[in-house]
Every structure is written in C-alpha cells, then in structure tokens.
C-alpha cells in the first residue's frame, strides 16, 4: 500500500493517543468534519438510531461551503434549484436537529487508536477524548483552519485578545478593536464592528483589497466619515494590549487595543489525519464502494477526503457515500441485529424520531 509519501501503511497501524485529560466521551459514532457531508452523515446515522458527536476545527458548522463560498450560488443539490453554501448548511442543521448531535467546534482530532475491545479512542487538540464504536472522516480536503499572523509569541494571546474569524462580534461591544485582513470577510467584519465597538482600525498590507467593489466602497465611506481608521502595514509585534505594525516605508506604528481580530483567510490542512496510520493515496483515504469503509474496521471516510475508482468530488456524491456508510456502521453498532430498511414516507418509527409522528 502506498502512503502519502510513498511509504506503506497497513491496516491495524493506528497511532497511539496521548493520555486523555478527562474520561472519554462514549458514543456510537464520531464524525470528523461538520461540512455538508458530515452533517448529512449525522442525519443518516440518526435515522438508524446511531448516536453521534461531531468535531470540527472551525468555530461553526458548514465547512468549505461556508468558509470559502458561503454566499455563492450552488445549483446541483437535488430538488433545490439554487442555494448557497451558508443556506445549505443551515438547511442541513435544521434537518439533523431532531437527532440532537453533539457538536465540538474549534478543535481538531489529534490522535486515533484502537482499544483492546475494538472501539476507537480519539483525542482532540482541546484535550477531549472520545471512545467511539465507529468513526466517520468527513474532513473534505482537510481541516479548514484560519491562517495565522506570523509574529513570534502571538499564539499565547489566542482567545483572550487575539481572535481568528470569530463567529460572533457581540463580545467586542464598546472595545477598541483592530481588524487585520483585506478580503470580503475582513472588510465586512470591520464595517460591522463600527456599529458596536468604541473604535475600529483596519490593517492591511497594502491599499488594495481582494473584496467586492461594493464592500470596498462601504469601507472607504466609513473611513472618509471618520468612523473607521485604516492603516497600511504588516503586524510585526504584539503584546496582547498593543499591535505594532511595520509600514511599507519601514517605519513602525503602535496601535493600542482591547482585541485583535484576524481575518486572513481559511486554508485546508490534512493535519493530524496524516499521522493516524491510515492508508493514504495522494492525501486521500482509499475506501471500498460498498460501505465507504477504510482498511480499518469501523473507520469510514466520506466526501472529498476519500478516494476510489470513479470518485467525483461533488456534494451529491458525498451524500450517497454517507448513506451507505451509515448502513455499514449498523453491523458494528448493533452486532447480530438485522436492521430493516424503512422509508421516511411511511415508517411510524422514523416519524417518531423526526418529531413528525401523526403527520400526513
């Protein structure tokens, strides 16, 4: 078997996890990735009465669809003539809500190892541990993580005075905030903050932006009105209370602040998955096309992270894969039990699970 770097990776070679900081959370299934395919995976598991937890590196659900093209139109979702990445994620969240999956945002699964009883022990970057009967890797092309500011020692301030792509701006009300970035999200964040923050400064490496013309115009109008400050420069030092930037003419400017919000884009990284001991081919996980299971029993891979003959990287294909993977998990979660195929149109049990009992 060919590994990511041409080295062989055989089944049963899962890595050894760090010692968990707390007792593991026991679950039927753990889904790695909360993009559209991961969310639909949770729905399909729910129909089969398989409980699950979902871990994602981003601060909210949606994955690549929301992080990279949240407002761009999508035309190839069955039965939906047009939607957007953000709207699709919201629809899938609404669909899976009756099954109450447990979400764990802002953390990555770091390790994956096989226990003596056959279950899978996983640990995360936040120190959590999960003991799962099955694992579903729905990580797309890898975990989408924010691009970091390249300043020495800055990581220690994350979560206190440094924030990457925050999912809510309410916490910055009445504060002095510096926003670093030059794309649509950075400008939209700076514009939104002018309505609630005490003072807002936008910092970008040049006086030009990778953003929609209307957004740039709105930003410049606020600058002209004195409601938003704009500085050209690159962050060069940060002590948690003051950001130092270096301008194009090599001078430095100090910006006192309460919070630094960095919107430098999102990039996919295969990350710890590469170290789990799974077989990899060109940074993708080979699976069968019956259950979309990897060479490791109980470890499934769905969506863009997997590979097999004829693979197409389409959301609709990921939905199909998630459906068969959920059925593949039944033999592990319910050993020795024949699970009948039921239809949501007629099954009273599925209606109960979906909270639509008695509907016509």
N, C-alpha and C positions, 0 to 999 in steps of 0.2 A: 504494500500500500504506500502511496506517495503522500508524504506530509507536505506542509506548507513550504518547507524549504528543501523538499526532495528527500526528507528523512522518513522512514517508515513509522507509522503509528498504528498499533494494533488494538483490537478490542480488549477491554479489561485493563487498559493502561491509564485510567483516570488518575488525576493528580491527587495529592494528599492535602486536605484543607488545613487552614490554621485552626488552632483550638478556639471554638466559639466563645464569645464573651458572655453569652447567655444561653439558656436552654433553647434548643432548636424549636422552631415553629413546625408542628407536624401538619402535613397536608397531603391530599391525594395527588395534587399536581402543582408544579411551579412553572409559570410561564416567564421566560426571559424576553422582555420586549412588550411595550404597550402601544405598538402601532396598530394599524387596521387589522392585520392578520393576527396579531396577538390578542386583540380584543375579540375578534370573531372566534379565535380558538377557545377563549373563555366561555363564549356563548355556546359553542358546540359541546364543550365539557359539561356545562350546566344542564343542557338537555339530557345528558346521560347521567345526571346526578353525581358528577365528579367535582368535588370542591377544588378551588384553586386560589393561589396567591400570584400576583404579577409584580415583577421588579423591572424598573426602567431607570436609565441614567438621567433622563430628562425630568424636569420638575412637574410635568403633566402628561396626560395621555395624548397619543396622536402620532408619535414617531416622525419618520421622514416626511409624511404627508403634511404635518403641521409645521415642522421645523424648517422645511425647505420651500414648500409651496402651499402654505396654508390657505391663501385666497385665490389661487389659480384654479381654473375650471378643470374638472375631471369628467370625461364623457363615457367611460367604458365600465361603469358599475351596473350590473344587471338590474333592469327595472327602474333605473334612475337616470333620466336623460342627461342631467348635468348636476354636479355638486362641486364642492371644494374640499380640499384636504381637511380643513377645520370642521366643516359641516359633516363630512363623512365620519370623522372621529366622534363628533357629538351624537350622531345617529347610532353608531355602534355602542357608545357608552349607554345610551338610552335602552338599546336592545338588550344589553347584557345585565342591566341594573337588577332585574328580578333575582338573579343568581348571587348577587352581592359578592363579587370577587374582591379580595383584599389587595389594595394597591400599595406599593412601596416605591415612591419616586425619589429621584436624586441619588440613587446608589446603583452600583454595578455588582453583578455576581462575580466574585473573585475566584472561587475555587469550587470544584465539583469532584466528589469522591464517592466510591461505592462502599456502603456499610456491609457488615457481615450478614445482615438479614436481607440483603438485596436492595434495600432502599438507598436513596441518593442524598448525601449530605452536601449542602451548598452553603457557602458563607459569602457575605457581601462586604463592600467597601465601608459600610456603616456599622459593621460588627454584628450584624444579624446572622442567624443561622436557620436553615430550613432543612427539615427531614421529609423528603418527598418520595412518594411511590413512583411518580413519573415526572419527567422534565420536558418542557416544550421550548425549544430555542426558536424564538420568533424575532431575532435581533436584526433583521434586514441585512444591510451591508456592514453591520457592527453597531455598537452603542453610539448614539449621537451625543457628543459631549461638546460643551462650549469651548471655543478657542480661548486660551488663557493669555493674560497680559504677561509679556516676557520681562518681568522685573524680579530681581533676586529677592527672595524672602516674602514675596507678596501673598503667597498661598496661605500664610498663617492668619490672614485677615478675612478669609472667605467665610461668609455667614454672619460676620459682625459688622464690618464696614465696607466689605467688598462683595458684590453680588453679580453673578453672571445670569443674564436672561431671566430675571425674576418673573414668576408667574402672576404676581400682584404688585402694584405700586403703592398700595394704601399705606404700607409701613413707612414710606418716605414723606408723608404729610408733614409740613412745617419744617422740613430739613433743608440743609444746603447740600445739593447733590451735583456730582459731576458724572456725565454720561460719556463713555468712550466708545466711539464707533462711527461708521459712515454709511451704513446700509439703511434700508427702509425701517427695520426694527429699531435701530439706534435712534434715528430721527423721530420716529413715532413715539418712542419712549421719552425722549427729551421734550417733545411737544406736549405729551400727556402730563408730564411732571410739572410743567409751568402752571397748571391749574391747581396743584395741591402743595407743591414744595415752596419753601421760603425763597430759595434761589437755585437756579439751574444753569449749569455750564456744559456745553457740548464740546468735546475734544476730539479732533480727528487729525490724522497725519497730514492731510492736505485740504485745501479749499475746493474740494470736488467730491462728489458723493456717488455711490452706487445705489441710487434710490430713484423712485418715481419722481417725475418733474413736479407734480402737484405737491408731493411731500416736501421736496426741497424748497419750493416756493413758500409753503406754510412755515417752514423753519426760518427762512430768511426774513419773512414778515415779522415773526416774533423777535428776531434779533434786532431788526430795524425799530421795533416798538420798545426796545429795552426790556423785554420780558424774558429773554433768553440770551445768555452770553455764549460766544463762540470763540474757541482758541484753536489755532493750528499748531500741532506738536505731537510728540510721542511720549508716553509715560516713561520716566527714567528713574523714579524713586517713589516709594510710598511707605508711610509710617502708620497708616491707619487713621490719621487725622488730617493729613495733607498729601496731596498728589503733586509731585514735581514733574513737569513736562519739559522736554527739550524742543525748541522751535527749529525751523529749517535753517535759521542763521546761527545755530549752535548756542543760543542763549537759553537760560532756564527760567521757568516761571513756576511759582508755588501757588497752589490752589487749595486753600483750607476747605474742609468738607466734613459732612457727617456721614456721607455714603458715596461710594464709587460704584456706579452701575456700568458694567462692561457688556457691550453687545457687539462682539467681534465676529459673529457667525457661529455656525454649528458644523462640526466635521465628524464623519463616521470613523470609528476605530474598532477594529476587530477586538482589540484589548485582551482581557483575560481568557476569552474563548480559545485563543490560540494556544493557551497553556493547559487546557483541560485534559489533554491526552486523547482527544477525538481525532479520527482520521480527517485530514483536510486536503482539499484539492483546490489550489489557487484561491485560498482563503474562504472556501465554501465547504460545507459539510455534506458528504455523499449520503444519500438515503435510498431506501427501496421505494417503489411506487405503489405498494400495497397499503402500508401503514405510515409511510414517511418517517420511518424509524431509522436511526443511525446504526452503526455496528454495535453500539452499546444498548443492551436491553433496557427499555423504558425511557430512553433518551430520544426524543423526536425532534426534527428540525423542519420548520415550515416557513414559507416566504422566501425572500431573496437570499437568506443565509444558506439555503440548501442547494444541492446540485444532483441531477440525474439526467439520463438521456432524454432529450427533447425539452428540457427545462426552459420555461419562458418566465421572465421576471415581470409578472403582471399581478395586480392585486387580486383579480378574479381567480387566478391560478392558486394564489395563496389561500383563498377561501376554501377551494376544493381540497387542498392539502390539509388544512386544519380540520376539515370534516372527517377525512379518513384517518387522520392521526388520533382524533378523539376516540373513534371506534377502536383503533388499535390499542388504546390505553385500557379499554374495558377488561381485557384478559388479565391485566396486571392488577388493576384496582379491585376488580370483582372476580377473583380466580374461581374457576369451576362453575360460574354462573352464566347462563345463556341470557344475553341482553337482547330483548326484542327490538326490531325496528319499528318506531312509532312515527306518526305524522302529526305535525302541529295543527293540521286542519281538523283532525278527528279525535286525537288522544286526550281523554279527560285528565290523565296524569300530567301530560305536558301542559295542559291548560292550567292545572293547579300550580305547577312550577313557575309558569309565566305570569301567574296572577290574573288570569283571564277566565277562571272557572265560571261556568254558566253562561259564557258569551256564545253568540251565534255567528 
